[in-house]
């Protein structure tokens, strides 16, 4: 399977946020988005799966606990389908317009959750990933790291289909993320999650400040 040619007119910057359940990823991504907007930077915030009409429908299917018999192959392809749509409809157009795009989860989530978590072939994930994300490779990935058990305690009241998996699974996901970070230190920056959201956000901004063109952070 060959990837589509990358877009050559890209002028923006692409920042993704990753992490295991309960790490505060969505909160920290939103805080950075608000900060950059306040600084006058052209910034857009999207989430995966979702942020498109098609993606939101796929998200509901993926996270619905009633779909407990979903095969891992189906799960993988649904995530990739939602990703293909958001790249074409939201991410790539905004990058071409010179925006900073902040995305809550991206391809590393599939590598960690379906690859390391469910034991799926990383080569297949990477090949499909290249096919569905032409012109939309992250410049920076913030990995918010927290022990899996601590993060899941934040989800005790209401867990979706993925969050409901056992602790052993979520520990595999965390180890997978850390392996990805160790293999790509230039792109993936690990930020330890503090009890104080402001402390975590300060460290997120320090990581983002290393990205060319975001000197205002």
N, C-alpha and C positions, 0 to 999 in steps of 0.2 A: 504493500500500500504506500503510494507516494504522497507526500505532503504537498499541499498547494503552495505556490510560490509566495514568499513573504512580501509584504507590502513595503515598497521602497520609500514611500513618502512620509513615513512615521516621524513625528517631531515631538511627541509628548513623552511622558515617563509613566511606567507601569509598576505599581507597588501592590504586592499581594500580602495578605495576612493569613497565617496558618497556625494551627495548634489543636490540641486535643480538647475534648468536651469540658466546658466550664472554665476555660483559661481566660475568658474576658476578651477574646479576640474581636468580637463585633463591637464591643464598647471602645476598645483602644483604636480600632480602625476608624470608628465614627469620631473619636476625639481628634485624631490626626487630620481627618477630613475637615472638621470644623476649624481647626487651627490654621490650616493652609488657606481655607476660604477667607478667614479673617485677615490673613496676610495679603489678600488680594490675588492669590494664585488661582488660575482656572483649574478647578478640581471637580471630579465626579466620583461618586461612591456607589458601587454595585455589590451584589452578593451572589454567591453560588451555592447551590443552584437557585436561579431566580432572576429577578430584575428585568425579565421580559414576560409577556403574557404566556408564552409557551413554557418558559423556564419555571414559572410559578406553578403551573399545572403539574409539571414533572416533579417539582419539589414536594408537592402534596402526596403524590404517589410514593415517592421514595421514603418519606418520613412517616407515613401512616403505619401504625403498629398492626393494623389489620392485614397488612401485606407481609406477614411473617414468613410466608413460603416463597418469597421472591428469591430466585436463583442469584448467585453472585455474578454470573454473566449478564443477566438482565440488569442488575444493579449497576454494574460497570458501564454498560452501554447507555443507560438512562442518564447517568451523570455526564457522560461524554456528549450526549445529544443536547442537554441543557447548555453545556459549555459551548458547543458549536454555535448555538443560537445567540448567546450573549456576546461571543466574540464578534460575530458578524453584525449584530444589531446595535451593540452598545460600545464594547471595548475598542475595537479597531477604529471605528469612525471617530471616537473622541481622541484617540492617540494621534490620528492624522490631523486633527484640528489643534493639536498642541496642548491638550489637557494633561494634567496629572490624573491618572486613573487609579483609584484605590479599590481593590477587590477583596471582599471577605470570602476567602477560600478560592482555590484554583487547582491547577493540575497536580500540585504536590499533595493535595488532599486525597486524590485518587491513588496516587502512589503509596501514600501511607495507609489509608483505610482499606482499600480493596487489594492493594499489593501486599504490603507487610501484614495488614490486619487479617485479610481473608486468604492470603497465600496465592494470589493470582500472579501470573507471569509478568514481571516488570517490563520485559521487552515488548510485550503486547500493549501494555498500558502506554508506554512511551511512543510506540508507533502510532496508535490511534490518537494519542495526545497531539503529536505533531500534525496529524491530518486535520484535526478540528480547531487548531489554534494558530493558523498562519498569520504572521505579522503581529503576534501578541505574546511575546515572551517577556516575562517579568524582568525589570531592571533590578528590583530589590524585593526580597521576600523577608518579612518579619515573622519569625517563628516564636510565638509566645509559649514558653516551656513551664509546665507545672506537673507535679506527680499526678498520674492518672486517677488515683483514688481520691485525692483532694479535689480535683476538678469535678468528678462525678458527684461528689457530695452536694455541689451547687445545683444539681439536676434531680435531686431526690423526689420532688413533688410531682413533676410531670416530665417523663422521658419519652422521646420519640423512638422510632424503630431502631435507629443506629445507636442512640444513647443507651438503649435497653440491653445491649450486648454486655457480656460479662467482663469483669475487670481484667482477666487475662487477655482478652481481645484488645482492650484499650491500652494495656501496657505494650502490646506488640505495636500498636499504632504509634505510641510515643517513641519507642525505640526506632521505628522506621523513620520518623521525622528527624531524629537526631542523626541517623545515618545519612539522610539526604543533606542535612546541614554540614556534616563533616566532609561530604564529598564535594560540596559546592560552596565553600566558605566565602567566595567573592560575591555571591548573590544572596545567600541565606544568612541572615543575622539572627542569632538566638538571643532573645530577651527573657530573662527570668522574671516570672510573675511575682510581684510584691503584693502584700496585703493592702498596700496603699496604691490606689489607681493612679494617683498623680505621679508617684515614683516610677511606676511602670511606663506611664506616658512620657515622662522625661527621657527614659532610656530608649523608647521607641523613636522619639524625635532625634536623639543622638545618632541612632542607626540611620535614619532618613537623611540626616545632614551630610552623610558621606556620599549621597547620590548627586552627581553633577546636575546643576540647574536648580537645586533646592537648598541654596545657601542660606535662605532666610529662616530656616528651621533652627 
